[in-house]
Amino acid sequence: SLRLLHIHQNVPGVLSKVNEIFSRHNVNIDGQFLRTDPKVGYVVIDITASEEQAGAVRDELAAIPGTLRTRVLY
């Protein structure tokens, strides 16, 4: 199990794009926590994935327009 962090501009559609990436890579989301303020949002996502899947997902998350930071926490 891995935990990822995605910090982004708080605009409509970002969470949908995040979840689409996990679906496309056949990665199961074990848990998800979203918090926003008027300008910035962050989502903490627990997943079950191989290191290869996690790397591909992380790279695609970083490419979402409005992304401020993406990282694997553990």
N, CA, C and O atoms as a GROMACS GRO file, in nm:
protein
  296
    1SER      N    1   0.084  -0.119   0.000
    1SER     CA    2   0.000   0.000   0.000
    1SER      C    3   0.088   0.125   0.000
    1SER      O    4   0.189   0.131   0.071
    2LEU      N    5   0.050   0.222  -0.079
    2LEU     CA    6   0.126   0.347  -0.091
    2LEU      C    7   0.034   0.465  -0.063
    2LEU      O    8  -0.088   0.455  -0.080
    3ARG      N    9   0.092   0.575  -0.021
    3ARG     CA   10   0.017   0.699   0.000
    3ARG      C   11   0.076   0.807  -0.089
    3ARG      O   12   0.197   0.832  -0.086
    4LEU      N   13  -0.010   0.870  -0.168
    4LEU     CA   14   0.032   0.979  -0.257
    4LEU      C   15  -0.035   1.109  -0.214
    4LEU      O   16  -0.143   1.109  -0.154
    5LEU      N   17   0.031   1.218  -0.245
    5LEU     CA   18  -0.022   1.352  -0.218
    5LEU      C   19  -0.027   1.428  -0.349
    5LEU      O   20   0.070   1.430  -0.425
    6HIS      N   21  -0.140   1.491  -0.375
    6HIS     CA   22  -0.156   1.575  -0.495
    6HIS      C   23  -0.208   1.711  -0.450
    6HIS      O   24  -0.320   1.721  -0.399
    7ILE      N   25  -0.128   1.815  -0.468
    7ILE     CA   26  -0.167   1.952  -0.434
    7ILE      C   27  -0.193   2.024  -0.566
    7ILE      O   28  -0.112   2.018  -0.658
    8HIS      N   29  -0.306   2.094  -0.572
    8HIS     CA   30  -0.348   2.152  -0.699
    8HIS      C   31  -0.425   2.282  -0.678
    8HIS      O   32  -0.472   2.312  -0.568
    9GLN      N   33  -0.438   2.358  -0.786
    9GLN     CA   34  -0.526   2.474  -0.784
    9GLN      C   35  -0.668   2.423  -0.769
    9GLN      O   36  -0.706   2.323  -0.830
   10ASN      N   37  -0.747   2.492  -0.690
   10ASN     CA   38  -0.884   2.449  -0.664
   10ASN      C   39  -0.975   2.495  -0.778
   10ASN      O   40  -1.037   2.601  -0.772
   11VAL      N   41  -0.981   2.412  -0.882
   11VAL     CA   42  -1.066   2.439  -0.998
   11VAL      C   43  -1.150   2.315  -1.028
   11VAL      O   44  -1.107   2.203  -0.997
   12PRO      N   45  -1.267   2.331  -1.088
   12PRO     CA   46  -1.352   2.216  -1.118
   12PRO      C   47  -1.283   2.116  -1.210
   12PRO      O   48  -1.212   2.153  -1.303
   13GLY      N   49  -1.305   1.988  -1.180
   13GLY     CA   50  -1.258   1.881  -1.268
   13GLY      C   51  -1.127   1.816  -1.230
   13GLY      O   52  -1.092   1.712  -1.286
   14VAL      N   53  -1.052   1.874  -1.136
   14VAL     CA   54  -0.921   1.816  -1.103
   14VAL      C   55  -0.937   1.678  -1.040
   14VAL      O   56  -0.868   1.585  -1.080
   15LEU      N   57  -1.026   1.664  -0.942
   15LEU     CA   58  -1.042   1.534  -0.876
   15LEU      C   59  -1.088   1.428  -0.976
   15LEU      O   60  -1.046   1.312  -0.967
   16SER      N   61  -1.172   1.466  -1.069
   16SER     CA   62  -1.214   1.373  -1.174
   16SER      C   63  -1.095   1.325  -1.256
   16SER      O   64  -1.084   1.207  -1.287
   17LYS      N   65  -1.006   1.417  -1.292
   17LYS     CA   66  -0.886   1.380  -1.369
   17LYS      C   67  -0.794   1.290  -1.288
   17LYS      O   68  -0.736   1.195  -1.341
   18VAL      N   69  -0.781   1.318  -1.159
   18VAL     CA   70  -0.699   1.236  -1.070
   18VAL      C   71  -0.752   1.093  -1.069
   18VAL      O   72  -0.676   0.998  -1.089
   19ASN      N   73  -0.882   1.077  -1.046
   19ASN     CA   74  -0.940   0.943  -1.038
   19ASN      C   75  -0.936   0.870  -1.171
   19ASN      O   76  -0.922   0.748  -1.174
   20GLU      N   77  -0.949   0.942  -1.281
   20GLU     CA   78  -0.940   0.882  -1.415
   20GLU      C   79  -0.803   0.818  -1.436
   20GLU      O   80  -0.792   0.711  -1.497
   21ILE      N   81  -0.698   0.883  -1.388
   21ILE     CA   82  -0.563   0.829  -1.403
   21ILE      C   83  -0.550   0.695  -1.330
   21ILE      O   84  -0.494   0.600  -1.385
   22PHE      N   85  -0.600   0.687  -1.208
   22PHE     CA   86  -0.593   0.561  -1.134
   22PHE      C   87  -0.672   0.452  -1.206
   22PHE      O   88  -0.625   0.338  -1.216
   23SER      N   89  -0.788   0.486  -1.256
   23SER     CA   90  -0.870   0.389  -1.329
   23SER      C   91  -0.798   0.339  -1.454
   23SER      O   92  -0.798   0.219  -1.482
   24ARG      N   93  -0.739   0.429  -1.529
   24ARG     CA   94  -0.671   0.392  -1.653
   24ARG      C   95  -0.554   0.296  -1.628
   24ARG      O   96  -0.523   0.212  -1.713
   25HIS      N   97  -0.490   0.308  -1.511
   25HIS     CA   98  -0.377   0.221  -1.477
   25HIS      C   99  -0.420   0.100  -1.395
   25HIS      O  100  -0.335   0.025  -1.345
   26ASN      N  101  -0.552   0.080  -1.380
   26ASN     CA  102  -0.605  -0.033  -1.306
   26ASN      C  103  -0.552  -0.037  -1.163
   26ASN      O  104  -0.517  -0.144  -1.111
   27VAL      N  105  -0.546   0.080  -1.100
   27VAL     CA  106  -0.497   0.093  -0.962
   27VAL      C  107  -0.617   0.115  -0.870
   27VAL      O  108  -0.697   0.206  -0.892
   28ASN      N  109  -0.628   0.031  -0.767
   28ASN     CA  110  -0.737   0.043  -0.672
   28ASN      C  111  -0.708   0.153  -0.570
   28ASN      O  112  -0.598   0.160  -0.516
   29ILE      N  113  -0.806   0.239  -0.546
   29ILE     CA  114  -0.795   0.343  -0.443
   29ILE      C  115  -0.851   0.285  -0.314
   29ILE      O  116  -0.969   0.251  -0.307
   30ASP      N  117  -0.765   0.273  -0.212
   30ASP     CA  118  -0.807   0.219  -0.083
   30ASP      C  119  -0.872   0.325   0.004
   30ASP      O  120  -0.961   0.295   0.084
   31GLY      N  121  -0.828   0.449  -0.010
   31GLY     CA  122  -0.884   0.560   0.067
   31GLY      C  123  -0.844   0.691   0.003
   31GLY      O  124  -0.744   0.701  -0.067
   32GLN      N  125  -0.927   0.793   0.029
   32GLN     CA  126  -0.901   0.923  -0.033
   32GLN      C  127  -0.953   1.032   0.060
   32GLN      O  128  -1.064   1.023   0.113
   33PHE      N  129  -0.872   1.137   0.080
   33PHE     CA  130  -0.910   1.250   0.165
   33PHE      C  131  -0.884   1.378   0.088
   33PHE      O  132  -0.771   1.402   0.044
   34LEU      N  133  -0.985   1.460   0.072
   34LEU     CA  134  -0.974   1.585  -0.002
   34LEU      C  135  -1.002   1.702   0.091
   34LEU      O  136  -1.096   1.698   0.171
   35ARG      N  137  -0.920   1.804   0.080
   35ARG     CA  138  -0.943   1.928   0.154
   35ARG      C  139  -0.909   2.044   0.061
   35ARG      O  140  -0.811   2.038  -0.013
   36THR      N  141  -0.991   2.148   0.064
   36THR     CA  142  -0.967   2.264  -0.022
   36THR      C  143  -0.985   2.393   0.055
   36THR      O  144  -1.051   2.397   0.159
   37ASP      N  145  -0.925   2.498   0.002
   37ASP     CA  146  -0.960   2.634   0.040
   37ASP      C  147  -0.997   2.704  -0.091
   37ASP      O  148  -0.997   2.637  -0.195
   38PRO      N  149  -1.027   2.831  -0.092
   38PRO     CA  150  -1.070   2.893  -0.218
   38PRO      C  151  -0.970   2.884  -0.333
   38PRO      O  152  -1.010   2.889  -0.449
   39LYS      N  153  -0.841   2.871  -0.305
   39LYS     CA  154  -0.741   2.870  -0.412
   39LYS      C  155  -0.670   2.737  -0.433
   39LYS      O  156  -0.634   2.703  -0.545
   40VAL      N  157  -0.650   2.660  -0.326
   40VAL     CA  158  -0.569   2.539  -0.332
   40VAL      C  159  -0.646   2.421  -0.274
   40VAL      O  160  -0.719   2.434  -0.177
   41GLY      N  161  -0.627   2.305  -0.338
   41GLY     CA  162  -0.683   2.182  -0.287
   41GLY      C  163  -0.573   2.078  -0.272
   41GLY      O  164  -0.472   2.082  -0.342
   42TYR      N  165  -0.594   1.986  -0.182
   42TYR     CA  166  -0.501   1.874  -0.175
   42TYR      C  167  -0.579   1.747  -0.149
   42TYR      O  168  -0.679   1.746  -0.078
   43VAL      N  169  -0.530   1.640  -0.208
   43VAL     CA  170  -0.591   1.510  -0.191
   43VAL      C  171  -0.482   1.411  -0.152
   43VAL      O  172  -0.377   1.403  -0.216
   44VAL      N  173  -0.509   1.336  -0.046
   44VAL     CA  174  -0.422   1.228  -0.001
   44VAL      C  175  -0.491   1.099  -0.044
   44VAL      O  176  -0.608   1.077  -0.014
   45ILE      N  177  -0.416   1.014  -0.114
   45ILE     CA  178  -0.475   0.895  -0.174
   45ILE      C  179  -0.394   0.772  -0.133
   45ILE      O  180  -0.273   0.767  -0.156
   46ASP      N  181  -0.460   0.674  -0.073
   46ASP     CA  182  -0.398   0.546  -0.041
   46ASP      C  183  -0.434   0.448  -0.153
   46ASP      O  184  -0.550   0.434  -0.188
   47ILE      N  185  -0.331   0.382  -0.207
   47ILE     CA  186  -0.353   0.290  -0.319
   47ILE      C  187  -0.281   0.158  -0.296
   47ILE      O  188  -0.187   0.149  -0.217
   48THR      N  189  -0.326   0.057  -0.366
   48THR     CA  190  -0.255  -0.069  -0.377
   48THR      C  191  -0.205  -0.077  -0.520
   48THR      O  192  -0.284  -0.085  -0.614
   49ALA      N  193  -0.072  -0.075  -0.537
   49ALA     CA  194  -0.014  -0.072  -0.672
   49ALA      C  195   0.130  -0.118  -0.666
   49ALA      O  196   0.195  -0.112  -0.562
   50SER      N  197   0.178  -0.163  -0.780
   50SER     CA  198   0.320  -0.195  -0.792
   50SER      C  199   0.399  -0.064  -0.800
   50SER      O  200   0.342   0.042  -0.821
   51GLU      N  201   0.530  -0.074  -0.781
   51GLU     CA  202   0.614   0.046  -0.793
   51GLU      C  203   0.606   0.104  -0.934
   51GLU      O  204   0.607   0.226  -0.951
   52GLU      N  205   0.598   0.017  -1.033
   52GLU     CA  206   0.588   0.062  -1.172
   52GLU      C  207   0.457   0.140  -1.195
   52GLU      O  208   0.457   0.247  -1.255
   53GLN      N  209   0.346   0.084  -1.145
   53GLN     CA  210   0.217   0.153  -1.158
   53GLN      C  211   0.221   0.287  -1.085
   53GLN      O  212   0.175   0.388  -1.138
   54ALA      N  213   0.276   0.287  -0.964
   54ALA     CA  214   0.281   0.410  -0.884
   54ALA      C  215   0.362   0.518  -0.954
   54ALA      O  216   0.325   0.635  -0.952
   55GLY      N  217   0.474   0.479  -1.015
   55GLY     CA  218   0.556   0.576  -1.087
   55GLY      C  219   0.483   0.635  -1.206
   55GLY      O  220   0.490   0.756  -1.231
   56ALA      N  221   0.413   0.550  -1.281
   56ALA     CA  222   0.337   0.598  -1.398
   56ALA      C  223   0.224   0.691  -1.354
   56ALA      O  224   0.201   0.794  -1.416
   57VAL      N  225   0.155   0.653  -1.248
   57VAL     CA  226   0.046   0.736  -1.196
   57VAL      C  227   0.101   0.870  -1.148
   57VAL      O  228   0.045   0.975  -1.180
   58ARG      N  229   0.210   0.868  -1.073
   58ARG     CA  230   0.269   0.992  -1.022
   58ARG      C  231   0.306   1.087  -1.136
   58ARG      O  232   0.280   1.207  -1.129
   59ASP      N  233   0.366   1.032  -1.241
   59ASP     CA  234   0.404   1.116  -1.355
   59ASP      C  235   0.283   1.179  -1.422
   59ASP      O  236   0.286   1.296  -1.460
   60GLU      N  237   0.176   1.102  -1.436
   60GLU     CA  238   0.055   1.157  -1.499
   60GLU      C  239  -0.015   1.258  -1.408
   60GLU      O  240  -0.068   1.358  -1.456
   61LEU      N  241  -0.014   1.232  -1.277
   61LEU     CA  242  -0.073   1.330  -1.184
   61LEU      C  243  -0.001   1.463  -1.194
   61LEU      O  244  -0.063   1.569  -1.192
   62ALA      N  245   0.131   1.458  -1.204
   62ALA     CA  246   0.211   1.580  -1.213
   62ALA      C  247   0.180   1.659  -1.339
   62ALA      O  248   0.201   1.780  -1.343
   63ALA      N  249   0.131   1.591  -1.443
   63ALA     CA  250   0.103   1.657  -1.571
   63ALA      C  251  -0.038   1.717  -1.579
   63ALA      O  252  -0.070   1.784  -1.677
   64ILE      N  253  -0.122   1.694  -1.478
   64ILE     CA  254  -0.256   1.752  -1.480
   64ILE      C  255  -0.243   1.904  -1.471
   64ILE      O  256  -0.173   1.955  -1.384
   65PRO      N  257  -0.310   1.978  -1.561
   65PRO     CA  258  -0.305   2.124  -1.552
   65PRO      C  259  -0.352   2.173  -1.415
   65PRO      O  260  -0.455   2.127  -1.365
   66GLY      N  261  -0.279   2.264  -1.356
   66GLY     CA  262  -0.313   2.317  -1.225
   66GLY      C  263  -0.244   2.246  -1.110
   66GLY      O  264  -0.259   2.286  -0.994
   67THR      N  265  -0.169   2.140  -1.140
   67THR     CA  266  -0.097   2.068  -1.035
   67THR      C  267   0.015   2.156  -0.980
   67THR      O  268   0.093   2.213  -1.056
   68LEU      N  269   0.021   2.166  -0.848
   68LEU     CA  270   0.127   2.241  -0.782
   68LEU      C  271   0.238   2.148  -0.733
   68LEU      O  272   0.356   2.184  -0.739
   69ARG      N  273   0.201   2.030  -0.686
   69ARG     CA  274   0.301   1.933  -0.638
   69ARG      C  275   0.236   1.795  -0.628
   69ARG      O  276   0.119   1.782  -0.592
   70THR      N  277   0.314   1.694  -0.659
   70THR     CA  278   0.272   1.555  -0.644
   70THR      C  279   0.389   1.478  -0.586
   70THR      O  280   0.503   1.493  -0.630
   71ARG      N  281   0.359   1.394  -0.487
   71ARG     CA  282   0.468   1.310  -0.435
   71ARG      C  283   0.413   1.184  -0.371
   71ARG      O  284   0.299   1.179  -0.325
   72VAL      N  285   0.498   1.082  -0.369
   72VAL     CA  286   0.469   0.959  -0.296
   72VAL      C  287   0.519   0.979  -0.155
   72VAL      O  288   0.638   1.004  -0.134
   73LEU      N  289   0.429   0.970  -0.057
   73LEU     CA  290   0.468   0.992   0.082
   73LEU      C  291   0.534   0.869   0.142
   73LEU      O  292   0.633   0.881   0.213
   74TYR      N  293   0.480   0.751   0.115
   74TYR     CA  294   0.540   0.623   0.157
   74TYR      C  295   0.471   0.509   0.090
   74TYR      O  296   0.506   0.393   0.112
   0.00000   0.00000   0.00000
